[in-house]
Amino acid sequence: MPKPVQIHFDAADLGSAVRAEGRLALILPQDGKLLGLAGKIDQATKGAVFRAMESAAWGKLKAGDALDLAYPAGMKAEALQLVKLPAKASVAEARKAGAAIGKALGAGGVTVLAGNHVRAAEVSFGLALRAYEFAVYKTGDKVEKGPVRFQVDKPEKVAAEAAPMAAVAEGVLFTRDLVNEPANVLTTTDFADRLAAMQELGLEIDILDEPEMERLGMRALLGVAQGSESPAKVVVMQWKGGKKKDAPFALVGKGVVFDTGGISIKPADGMQEMTMDMGGAGVVAGVMRTLALRKAKANVVGLVGIVENMPDGRAQRPGDVVKSMKGDTIEVINTDAEGRLVLADVLWYAQDRFKPTGMINLATLTGAIIVALGHENAGVFSNDDKLCAALLKAAADEGEGAWRMPLSPAYDAILKSHIADMRNSCGRPAGSITAAQFLKRFVKDETPWCHIDIAGVALPSTDQVLVGPKCASGWGVMTLDRLVRDMLEG
C-alpha cells in the first residue's frame, strides 16, 4: 500500500524558510495585510508577495485557492505558493487550502508557512487527503511525495489538534487503498487478512469461514459466493473503547471484491470498475482503523461480508430460492442484485450476536441511486428519524454529501414473490428504494438503522477537491467518525 505523506510541525523561522528547497506555501489573509512571517517573506522576495496580492489574478481567487510564484527572488524554493485563507476561515475553506497545497506536492516536499492561523491543523488534514496517489502498479519512475513541514507559532498545540485528524486521514486513505486495489490482488482471503492485521492496533478480529456461515444458516450470502473459487468470509472487528457494560454500535459493509453480475452478467463496458463493489466494507474498515488509532471512547463493532460474484457451473441462477439466516426465503430474480443478499445475513448476524444500540450499513448497492442523486450525494434510508438526523448532520459537518430517501410500506408490495417470502430484485422503478426496503426486512423493529447507498460517491468520475486524481474517495469515513464522536463520545 502507498505510504501517506509525513507531516511535521515546527516553530516558525524565517531563516529556515528562506533556505528551504522544494516548494514554499504561504498562508495569506484576504485583506492584503502582510504581518509577521508573511511580511518578512515579502521583504525577502523584494515585495513580490505584495505585488501578487495586488494583482487581478489574486482578486479572483476564493478562500482556499492558491497561485504560484516560480523561483521567487531571495529564496531557494522552486516555487512560492500563495494560499488565500481568511483568519476566520471555515473548516471547509481550510481543508480546501490544504488540498491546494497537497495537489502541487512533489518529491521536493513543501514547507507550509502557517504562522498563527487558527485552522492550521485543518489545512494539514486537507493536504494529507489531497496528496494521496495510488501508483502501486506503475513501473516507471515513481515520485515519493514529501516531506511536509508546517511552520506555526505554537507547534505543540497545532500537532495536538492535528493528531485525531491524522487518524481520520489514515482511515480514509486505508479505505481508498482497499477500493483501488485490483480484484486479482484483493481477493476475499487477502481482504480478510488485511483486516486481521489491524489486531495490532487493538481491534479484536474474528473471521467466519464458510462452514461456520453454513452452520449459522447464511445461505443468502453463501449463494452469492458459490460461483467463485475465492471463499466467502465475514470479518468482525470490535473496538472496545467505551464502558464494558455498554452494547456496541454496529457498522456493516458490503464487500463484493468483484462483481461480474453472476449469471445475470453485466455489460463489458465499465465492468472493470466493479473492483469498487467492496466499497462499503472498505469504509467500515477505514472507520474501525480510525477509531483504534485515536483511541475512541466508544464501543463499536464493524462487520463486513466479503464475497466474489462470478458466473460458473456452480453459480447461483435466476429463479433459485435461498433461505436467509433470519429464516426468510428469497427468490433470486437477478444475480446482479447480490449485495442485498450479502447484507441481509450480516445485518441479522450483527443484531443476533451483539444486540447493538444502533446500526448503519454501507454499500455500493444500486445504479439507481446514481440516477437519482448523481455523484454528489450518497442516498440515506432510515427507520429512525433521530439517528438519520445525526448522520446527516455529521455528513454536513464533514462536507460529505448525503440525502435522505424515502422508505414506505407501499414499496413492500413490489417485493412480493409468488414462490418465496420475497424477491431480491423488482425492476427499474424506484430501484434504490426497493433495495433499501428489502434490507429493512432484516432489521429488527427495535434497532435504529440507516442504510447508505454509496454507489455514486465511492469512485467519483472526476477530480474532486479532497480526493485527488480519479480514484476511490473514501466517502463515509469522516462522516461516521464524526457520528461516533458526536453521538457516542459527546
C-alpha positions in Angstrom: 0.0 0.0 0.0 1.2 3.6 -0.7 2.6 5.5 2.3 0.7 8.6 3.4 2.7 11.8 3.4 4.5 12.5 6.7 3.6 15.9 8.2 5.7 17.6 10.9 5.1 20.8 12.9 7.9 23.2 13.6 8.3 26.6 15.1 8.1 29.5 12.6 11.5 30.5 11.4 12.3 32.9 8.6 15.9 31.7 8.2 14.9 28.0 7.5 12.0 29.2 5.3 14.4 31.2 3.1 16.8 28.3 2.9 14.1 25.7 2.2 14.2 23.9 -1.1 11.3 22.3 -2.9 8.1 24.4 -2.5 7.0 27.0 0.0 3.4 27.6 0.7 2.4 30.8 2.4 -1.0 31.2 4.1 -2.2 34.7 3.4 -5.2 36.8 4.6 -7.7 38.2 2.2 -7.3 41.8 3.4 -3.9 42.4 1.9 -2.2 43.0 5.3 1.2 41.3 5.5 2.0 40.8 9.2 4.6 38.6 11.0 6.2 35.9 8.9 4.2 36.9 5.8 5.7 40.4 5.9 9.2 39.1 6.3 8.7 36.7 3.3 7.5 39.7 1.3 10.7 41.6 2.3 12.9 38.6 1.4 11.2 38.4 -2.1 11.6 42.2 -2.6 7.9 42.9 -2.5 6.8 40.0 -4.8 4.1 38.8 -2.4 2.5 42.2 -2.1 2.6 42.7 -5.8 0.9 39.3 -6.3 -1.8 40.2 -3.8 -2.5 43.5 -5.7 -3.0 41.5 -9.0 -6.2 40.8 -10.7 -5.5 37.0 -10.5 -5.3 37.2 -6.7 -8.6 39.1 -6.6 -10.4 36.4 -8.5 -9.3 33.7 -6.0 -11.8 32.4 -3.5 -10.9 31.3 0.1 -8.8 28.1 -0.1 -7.5 28.9 -3.6 -3.8 29.5 -4.5 -1.4 30.9 -7.1 2.3 30.2 -7.7 5.3 32.4 -7.9 8.0 30.5 -9.7 11.6 30.7 -8.4 11.0 33.7 -6.1 13.8 36.1 -5.6 15.7 35.8 -2.3 14.5 32.2 -1.7 15.9 28.8 -2.5 12.5 27.3 -3.2 11.5 26.4 -6.7 8.0 27.9 -6.2 6.3 30.1 -3.6 2.6 29.1 -3.4 0.4 31.9 -2.1 -2.7 30.5 -0.4 -5.7 32.8 0.3 -7.3 31.9 3.6 -9.0 34.4 5.9 -8.3 34.5 9.6 -11.8 33.3 10.3 -11.9 30.6 7.6 -14.4 27.8 7.8 -13.3 24.2 8.2 -14.2 23.5 4.6 -12.1 26.5 3.4 -9.1 25.4 5.5 -9.3 21.9 4.1 -9.6 23.3 0.6 -6.4 25.3 1.2 -4.6 22.2 2.3 -5.8 20.4 -0.8 -4.4 23.1 -3.0 -1.0 22.6 -1.3 -1.3 18.8 -1.5 -2.2 18.8 -5.1 1.1 20.5 -6.0 3.2 18.4 -3.7 6.1 16.6 -5.3 9.3 14.8 -4.4 10.9 18.0 -3.1 8.3 18.4 -0.4 6.8 21.6 0.9 7.2 24.0 3.8 3.9 25.5 4.8 4.2 28.9 6.5 1.0 29.0 8.5 2.1 31.2 11.4 -0.7 31.7 13.9 -3.5 30.7 11.7 -6.2 29.0 13.8 -7.0 26.5 11.1 -3.5 25.2 10.6 -4.4 21.7 11.7 -7.4 21.6 9.3 -5.0 22.8 6.5 -2.7 19.8 7.2 -5.7 17.4 7.1 -6.8 18.7 3.6 -3.2 18.4 2.5 -2.9 14.8 3.6 -6.1 13.8 1.9 -5.3 15.5 -1.4 -1.7 14.4 -1.7 -2.8 10.8 -2.0 -2.0 8.9 -5.1 -2.3 5.2 -5.9 0.6 4.3 -8.1 1.5 0.9 -6.7 1.3 -0.9 -10.1 3.1 1.7 -12.2 6.5 0.6 -13.2 8.0 3.9 -14.3 9.7 6.4 -12.1 7.7 6.9 -9.0 7.5 10.1 -7.1 7.6 9.7 -3.4 5.9 12.8 -2.1 7.2 14.9 0.8 8.4 15.8 3.3 5.9 18.3 4.6 6.8 20.7 7.3 4.4 23.2 8.8 5.9 26.3 10.4 3.5 27.5 13.1 3.7 29.7 16.1 2.7 27.0 18.6 3.8 23.7 17.0 2.9 21.5 20.0 -0.6 22.9 20.2 -1.2 22.5 16.5 0.3 19.0 16.5 -2.1 18.0 19.3 -5.1 19.4 17.3 -3.9 17.6 14.2 -3.4 14.2 15.8 -7.0 12.9 15.7 -7.3 14.3 12.2 -4.3 12.3 11.2 -6.1 9.2 12.5 -9.1 10.1 10.3 -6.9 10.7 7.3 -5.2 7.3 7.7 -8.6 5.7 7.9 -9.7 7.5 4.7 -6.5 6.5 2.9 -6.8 2.9 4.1 -10.3 2.8 2.6 -9.0 4.3 -0.7 -6.2 1.8 -0.9 -8.6 -1.1 -0.5 -11.1 0.2 -3.0 -8.4 1.0 -5.6 -6.8 -2.5 -5.4 -7.4 -4.8 -8.4 -9.5 -7.9 -7.7 -6.7 -10.3 -8.6 -4.8 -8.9 -5.6 -7.6 -8.0 -3.2 -9.2 -11.5 -3.1 -11.6 -12.4 -0.4 -8.8 -14.0 1.6 -6.4 -11.1 1.1 -9.1 -8.6 2.2 -9.8 -10.6 5.3 -6.0 -10.9 6.0 -5.6 -7.1 5.8 -8.4 -6.6 8.3 -7.0 -9.3 10.6 -3.7 -7.3 10.6 -5.5 -4.5 12.4 -5.4 -6.6 15.6 -2.0 -4.8 16.2 -4.0 -1.6 16.7 -6.1 -3.0 19.5 -9.1 -4.2 17.5 -10.5 -7.7 18.3 -10.9 -9.6 15.0 -13.0 -12.7 14.3 -13.3 -14.3 10.8 -16.2 -16.6 10.0 -15.4 -19.1 7.3 -17.9 -20.9 5.0 -18.5 -23.9 7.3 -19.3 -21.6 10.2 -21.6 -19.5 7.9 -23.3 -22.7 6.8 -23.9 -23.7 10.4 -25.4 -20.2 11.1 -27.7 -20.5 8.1 -26.3 -17.7 6.0 -27.5 -19.2 2.7 -28.3 -15.8 1.2 -24.7 -14.7 1.5 -23.2 -18.1 0.6 -25.5 -18.3 -2.5 -23.7 -15.2 -3.9 -20.3 -16.7 -3.3 -20.8 -20.2 -4.6 -19.8 -19.4 -8.2 -16.3 -18.2 -7.2 -13.1 -20.1 -6.3 -12.5 -17.4 -3.7 -14.2 -18.4 -0.4 -16.7 -16.1 1.4 -15.6 -14.5 4.6 -17.4 -12.5 7.3 -14.9 -10.3 9.3 -15.9 -8.9 12.7 -13.9 -6.0 14.1 -14.6 -4.9 17.6 -13.3 -1.7 19.2 -14.0 -1.6 22.9 -13.1 1.9 24.0 -16.3 2.6 26.0 -17.8 1.2 29.2 -17.7 -2.6 29.4 -21.5 -2.9 30.1 -22.5 -0.8 27.1 -23.7 -2.6 24.0 -21.8 -1.5 20.8 -23.0 0.5 17.8 -22.7 -1.6 14.7 -21.3 -0.7 11.2 -22.0 -3.2 8.4 -20.4 -3.2 5.0 -20.9 -4.9 1.6 -17.6 -6.4 0.5 -18.0 -7.8 -3.0 -14.4 -7.8 -4.2 -15.5 -8.2 -7.8 -19.0 -8.2 -9.3 -19.5 -9.7 -12.7 -23.2 -9.8 -12.1 -23.0 -13.5 -11.9 -25.3 -15.4 -14.4 -27.1 -12.1 -14.9 -23.8 -10.9 -16.2 -23.1 -7.2 -16.6 -22.2 -5.5 -19.9 -18.4 -5.5 -20.6 -18.3 -1.7 -20.8 -17.4 -0.4 -17.3 -17.1 -3.8 -15.7 -13.5 -3.0 -14.7 -14.8 -0.6 -12.1 -16.5 -3.4 -10.2 -13.4 -3.8 -8.1 -15.0 -1.0 -6.1 -18.1 -3.1 -5.2 -16.5 -3.8 -1.8 -16.5 0.0 -1.1 -19.0 -0.3 1.8 -16.8 -2.8 3.6 -13.8 -0.6 2.8 -15.4 2.3 4.6 -16.3 0.2 7.6 -12.6 -1.0 7.8 -11.4 2.6 7.5 -13.7 3.8 10.3 -12.6 1.0 12.6 -8.9 1.8 11.8 -9.6 5.4 12.7 -11.3 4.6 16.0 -8.5 2.4 17.0 -5.8 4.9 16.1 -7.4 7.8 18.0 -8.4 5.5 20.9 -12.1 6.4 20.6 -14.1 6.3 23.9 -16.9 4.2 22.4 -17.9 0.6 21.8 -18.2 0.0 18.0 -18.3 -3.2 16.0 -17.7 -3.4 12.3 -18.9 -6.4 10.3 -18.2 -7.0 6.6 -19.4 -9.7 4.3 -16.7 -10.5 1.8 -17.6 -12.4 -1.4 -16.9 -12.5 -5.1 -19.8 -12.8 -7.6 -18.8 -14.9 -10.5 -20.5 -17.0 -13.2 -19.6 -20.6 -13.0 -21.2 -24.1 -13.3 -21.9 -23.9 -9.6 -23.1 -20.3 -9.6 -26.5 -19.2 -8.3 -29.2 -18.9 -11.0 -32.1 -16.6 -11.6 -35.1 -18.4 -10.2 -33.2 -20.0 -7.3 -34.7 -19.8 -3.8 -32.4 -19.3 -0.9 -33.1 -19.2 2.9 -31.5 -16.3 4.9 -30.1 -16.6 8.4 -33.3 -14.9 9.7 -35.3 -17.7 8.2 -37.0 -15.8 5.3 -36.9 -17.3 1.9 -35.8 -15.2 -1.1 -36.4 -15.8 -4.8 -33.4 -14.7 -6.8 -34.7 -12.8 -9.8 -31.4 -11.2 -10.7 -28.0 -12.5 -9.6 -26.6 -9.0 -10.1 -28.8 -7.8 -7.1 -26.3 -9.6 -4.9 -25.3 -7.0 -2.4 -28.6 -7.0 -0.6 -28.3 -10.8 -0.2 -24.9 -10.4 1.4 -26.1 -7.6 3.7 -29.3 -9.5 4.7 -27.3 -12.2 6.6 -24.7 -9.9 8.0 -27.3 -7.4 9.3 -29.1 -10.2 11.0 -26.0 -11.7 12.5 -24.9 -8.3 13.8 -28.2 -8.0 15.7 -28.3 -11.6 16.8 -24.8 -11.6 18.3 -24.3 -8.0 19.5 -27.7 -6.5 20.2 -26.4 -3.1 19.0 -27.7 0.2 20.2 -28.0 1.2 16.5 -26.8 0.0 13.1 -25.6 1.6 9.9 -24.8 -0.3 6.7 -22.9 1.0 3.7 -23.0 -0.5 0.2 -22.3 0.3 -3.4 -25.8 -1.1 -3.8 -27.6 0.3 -6.8 -27.0 2.2 -10.1 -30.4 3.7 -9.4 -29.0 5.9 -6.7 -26.7 7.5 -9.3 -29.7 8.2 -11.5 -31.4 9.9 -8.5 -28.5 11.8 -6.9 -25.6 11.7 -9.3 -22.1 11.6 -7.8 -22.6 14.4 -5.3 -24.7 12.7 -2.6 -25.0 9.3 -1.1 -28.5 8.1 -0.5 -29.6 7.6 3.1 -32.6 5.4 4.1 -33.6 5.0 7.7 -36.2 3.6 10.1 -35.3 6.2 12.8 -35.5 9.9 12.4 -33.1 10.7 15.3 -30.3 8.5 14.0 -30.8 9.7 10.5 -30.7 13.4 11.5 -27.5 12.8 13.5 -26.0 11.0 10.4 -27.0 13.8 8.0 -25.6 16.4 10.4 -22.3 14.6 10.7 -22.1 14.3 6.9 -22.8 18.1 6.5 -20.2 19.0 9.1 -17.6 16.9 7.3 -18.6 18.2 3.8 -19.7 14.8 2.5 -22.9 14.9 0.5 -25.8 12.8 1.8 -29.5 13.0 1.1 -32.4 11.2 2.8 -34.5 9.0 0.6 -37.9 7.5 1.4 -39.0 4.2 2.8 -42.6 3.2 2.9 -44.8 0.1 3.3 -46.2 1.0 -0.2 -43.0 -0.4 -1.7 -43.4 -3.8 0.1 -45.9 -4.9 -2.4 -43.3 -4.7 -5.1 -41.1 -7.2 -3.2 -43.7 -10.0 -3.3 -42.7 -13.3 -4.8 -45.2 -16.0 -5.9 -42.9 -18.8 -4.7 -41.0 -17.3 -1.7 -41.3 -14.8 1.1 -39.8 -12.1 -1.1 -37.8 -11.5 -4.3 -34.4 -9.8 -4.5 -35.0 -7.6 -7.5 -38.0 -5.5 -8.5 -37.0 -3.9 -11.8 -36.0 -0.3 -12.6 -38.7 1.8 -10.9 -37.6 3.1 -7.5 -34.6 0.7 -7.7 -32.6 2.1 -4.8 -35.8 2.4 -2.6 -36.9 -1.2 -3.2 -33.3 -2.4 -2.4 -33.5 -0.5 0.9 -36.9 -1.8 1.6 -35.5 -5.3 1.1 -32.8 -4.7 3.7 -35.3 -3.2 6.1 -36.9 -6.7 6.4 -33.7 -7.9 8.1 -33.6 -5.1 10.7 -35.5 -5.6 13.9 -38.1 -3.0 14.8 -36.2 -2.1 18.0 -32.9 -1.4 16.1 -32.3 2.2 14.9 -30.9 1.7 11.5 -29.6 3.6 8.4 -28.7 2.2 5.0 -26.3 4.3 3.0 -26.1 3.6 -0.7 -22.6 4.9 -1.8 -22.7 3.7 -5.4 -22.4 7.3 -6.7 -19.8 8.6 -4.3 -17.3 5.7 -3.7 -15.5 6.2 -7.0 -16.1 9.7 -8.4 -15.7 10.1 -12.2 -13.9 13.4 -11.9 -11.2 15.1 -9.8 -12.6 16.2 -6.5 -11.2 18.8 -4.0 -10.1 16.4 -1.3 -9.8 13.2 -3.3 -7.1 13.6 -5.9 -6.6 12.1 -9.4 -9.5 9.8 -10.3 -9.5 7.3 -7.5 -11.6 6.0 -4.7 -12.9 8.7 -2.4 -13.1 7.1 1.0 -16.5 8.7 1.3 -18.1 8.0 4.7 -15.0 7.5 7.0 -15.1 11.2 8.0 -18.9 11.2 8.4 -19.1 8.0 10.5 -16.1 9.0 12.7 -17.8 12.3 13.3 -21.1 10.5 14.2 -19.3 8.3 16.7 -17.7 11.4 18.3 -21.0 13.3 18.4 -23.4 10.5 19.4 -21.3 8.0 21.4 -18.4 10.1 22.8 -20.0 13.5 23.0 
